[in-house]
Amino acid sequence: MTEGLEPIPAGRLPLSAQAPGKCIVFGEHAVVHGAPELLFAIDLSTQVVVRPAPRWSLNGDPGAAERHPYFRSIIQSPWAGAQPVDVRAVSRIPRGAGLGSSAALSAALTCALSSTTGGIDRPALAQRSFEVERGAQGVGSPGDTSAAVAGGFLTVNGAGVGEPLWTVRDGDRSWRVGRVADPGWVWVVAHTGVPRATGDAVRAVGARLARPDGPALLDEFRRVATEGTEAVAAGDRAAAAKLMDRNQELLREVGVSHPRIEALLEAARPAAEGAKLTGAGAGGSVVALPRPGAETELVRRLARAGGLPFVVRPARHGAALLSAP
Ligand code: PMV
């Protein structure tokens, strides 16, 4: 069994679980259309504590299902169990920042509830967590939820690269998810502070790719993510950085950059080997590969340009039960 991919054992309420957020290095948006993606789980996570309760509630709010689509999506899942629960959720992942806060909540809660109904193996947990997110968002790919379930570096649709982990299905569509080795680099992320809705951005890109030059653009997304994943897997930093810049040009071309993103990328340039938006864009965050030794300068530059920067380290482990509260 691959380390960190052990099944989630059966457990009884009350119990607690956590799952990490993620950072996409190559291929966001294009992955929804079948192109490859490379992403890694980050060392910021969401933790949930689940207790028996007379009715479903989130952080003490029994009306949460009306306001919180991810929570509603969980409650409506056939496997979520007949027993209503109160969920306390605490997250260190900034929300609406493109860093996978909704996927982490979906995976942590799915992990906890699946434990109460007999336990679950990782491929099934990845499938269920994706279905929760898909149910709430309406569109999307299983990269974020797979990173929350598996931890580490992952490829989605990355033919021939890495060790195959599982396939996530949605009707007649499917995405192959595989493991790539962590190259051991330091990454810097900065949040623009501009919130956005993933579903809206995904639909806008879908419309853009339906135009006559869409197939050629998608081919270029595919080339960049394929070569970028190979560069990361080979530890070739200079090549990976150059491809991040090229990926950003493509994301700009399909309309998901934002003046605040461009301002952060411009400010980062002297201290970054490569940089791009990460996640759905239209706001959200950027990710940069600092020039060796320039991490602090990069963080300083991004902060001065109005971003909320921080160093992220890949998280080796995905969703896990914590000891019962
Ligand atoms: O911004 P986020 O964390 O919702 O990331 C979305 C990544 C997309 O490729 C834009 C959508 C998806 O589901 O893959």
Residues whose N, C-alpha, C, O or C-beta is under 5 A from the ligand:
A	BS01	PMV	E28 H29 V31 G98 L99 G100 V139 G140 S141 T198 G279 A280 G281
